[in-house]
Structures are given as C-alpha cells and as structure tokens.
Amino acid sequence: MAIFHLSVKTVSRSTGRSAVAAAAYRTGDTLTNERDGRQHDYANRTGVDESFIIAPAGCEWAHNRSALWNAAEQAEKRSNSVTAREYVLALPAELDAKDRADLARSLASAVVERYGVAADVALHAPSAGGDDRNYHAHILTTTREVGPDGLGKKTRILDAAKTGGPEIESLRELWAMQCNEALERHQKPARIDHRSYERQGVDEIPTLHLGPTSTTMERKHKADQERKGEPYKPQTFKAQENERRRTLNDHVREIVRELAATVREVAAQAMDARRKGVNGLLNALRIKGKQEADEQVRRAAEARRREEERKEALRQQALRDARERAVREAKERMADIAKRAQRLPPDAREQFLAGEYPSDPFDRALKAHSHPLGTAGLDAEEKAVRAHLKVYQVQEKRQQAERMQVPARGGPSRF
C-alpha cells in the first residue's frame, strides 16, 4: 500500500553540516569542499539507484555537482548560514524504477520552476533488513536562485513564518496529486493523501515516524532476537508506541467489524423472521441487535475517549518539557554572552553586542529565529545582558579608581 511522506529539512552550518557533504552522501559521489578542503568520499555507498541534477534553462554550469554545491557554500558568509534545503519523498512501491524516477523528476522540476533554484535528486532503494517497500528520494536544492552566471538572491519565501508553512503545504498537495495521477495512469488501485487522518476524517491513530536512529536500533535488536531464536519485541520508545497504536487501531477495527457483523446478522434474522411471519422473534432480535450495537458503539467511543485523553496529556507534558528546556537554554545562552562581553575591552563590547542583537529588522528576525524563546526571548536577553554589563562597567570604573588611589609600594612620597 502506497504511503504519503514529504518532509522539508535544511542543511545549516550551525549544526556542523555542509551542502557539499550532504550532496556527496545522498548521491554516492566523491566531492571536495573547497571552503575547508575536506573531501567527502561516498563512491562505495550502496543503495543509490540513480541521481541527476535539474536546473533552470541556460544554467548548464549547475549540472556539475561539485561546481554547484561549492558555489552554494561560498555564497554564504555567516557561520550559521543555511546552505541547502532537502525534500525527502516516499516513492510508491507499486511503480517500477523508471516510473518512480519520473515521479521524483516531476516534483523536482516543479520546485525548480517555482523558486528558480537547482535540484540535485538521489533515488534510494530500501535498506537491507528494513521495509522492502521503502523506495524514497532526496531532493537537495540551493537556497538561492540559480542564473547563467552563478547564484543569485535568497529564496526567502520558504524561510518566512507566514509563507513557509503554506508553501510546504502546497508542495505536499502537489506531490500527492502527482503520485495519484501516476498510480491511476498505471492502473494501480493504491492512492495517497497529504492530509492528516484528522483532516481526512479517518478515525485512526497515526503511527510515529521512527527516523534513522530508532530504525537502526530496531534492526539491530531484531537481528539479535532472531539469532537468539526469541520473538521480536520493539525496543525503542517510538517503536513500542507504534506497536501500541497499531494494536489499538486493530482493536477499534475489530469492534467495527463485530458491530457490522452483528448488524448484518440481526438484519438477516429480521428478514427471515419477516418471511416466516414471526413478529415476536423479529422484535426480540431487533431489541437484541440494538442493545449489542449500542454497547459496541459505547465501547468504541470509550476507547477513543481514553486515547484522546492520553494523547492530550502527552502533548501537554511535551509542551511543558519544551518550554522548560527553552528557558534553560535561554538562561545558559544569556550567561555565556554576558561572560564573553565582559572579557572584551570596553570599546569592543558594543560591536560584539551589535552582532548578537542587530538593529536591522531582517537580521534581528534571523537571530530571533535561532533563539530558544524567539523574538521575545531575544529582546529580554538583550535588556538583561546590557543591564548586567552596565553594572559590570560601574564596578570596573570603581576598581580602576581605587587602583589609581593606592600609593606606590615603598611608602608615601617625600618632598
């Protein structure tokens, strides 16, 4: 059964990553980052079925993978710059390799046309020991428009809070439409939907995305259990939670099936009673069927209610934990900046503070985006740091004055 997945990530220097390394790893290529001289050799990597680059018309230079991603690295000067954007797609396993490649190419072409960027596409086969339907694609794009002579301005529409979300939602909808058209064209019954279960009106609990770390741990654990001849049981929290959710979904579906079977049984008995003219039996069956149906509905509703209460409690706890973590990180950051400013000469402090708290609205918005508490946290941090430094400066002046007043060693001067 085809599944929907389209996620958008960024490659940022703030996390120690580079666009050159990301492109080499995803395409199974060997590239050298001219910015730091590091070579990234993944030529022996398995699982990469195909890779290709799509660029705007007239930008032949961008089809050179090394030239493209070294240009992306050199165009950014900040230590926390975002040098690439990545789209991860789940490809329908119902299609063959050529059709899956055509699908990935169609979305990459749409992204290139919409934003004027270049896209480096890598098609990956399922991992050994994993789900053999997990065909997927990585589309790595520049964060700047690509022209015949090099990279141009930033594509800010995907970075801004007001426009980024709707743009990604539009791409998710486009991807679902392209997949469904391909499945229909090849007479495959499967269909996908970019909307959540809640938006679709599906009364089912979605499973969690395991991610690479949990997936690797589960595969190793499963192999260990098979060697020992023991039944496999999920080890990581996410896998255990998925198992619990699948069990609950199966239970709800079983309740629905039982309810449907009961209704059909009651209906058949009612028809038989009507044919025989046994009105008393018909009434009794109707009452029994209604009672059983009501009980089944009540049990299903109770199960859903308990699950919703549990999910809400988990969500609230996660929000509290995230808030506490953000406040703790903000306090540590503020203390670190204050210490760094204290160690600077007085005439260099203001320049340092101007870099940490820029007055330009756009630069400040970028700083606030990376702050644990956002814009409000950045503003509050600046006030606190400046107030701390003001007190520190007063103490510095007082200490200097006291040192000036201390008589030279050897006693008072004589005239």
Buried (B, 14 or more C-beta within 10 A) or exposed (E): EBBBBBEBEBBBBEEEBBBBBBBBBBBBBBBBBBBEEEEBEBEEBEEBBBBBBBBBEEBEBBBEBBEBBBBBBBBBEEEEBBBBBBBBBBBBBBBEEEBBBEBBBBBBEBBBEBBBBBBBBBBBBBBEEBEEBBBBBBBBBBBBBBBEEBBBEBBEEBBEEEEBEEBBEEBBBBBBEBBBEBBEEEEBEBBBBBBEEEEEEEEBBEBEEBEEEBBBBBBEBBEEBEEEEEEEEBBBEBBEBBEBBEEBBEEBEEBBEBBEEBBEBBEEBBEEBEEEEBEEBBEEBBEBBEEBBEEBEEBBEEBBEEBEEEEEEEEEEEEEEEEEEBEEBBBEBBEEBBEEBEEBEEEEBEEBBEEBBBEEEEBBBBBBBEBBBBEEBBBBBBEBBBEBBEEBEEEEEEEEEEEEEEEEEEEEEEE
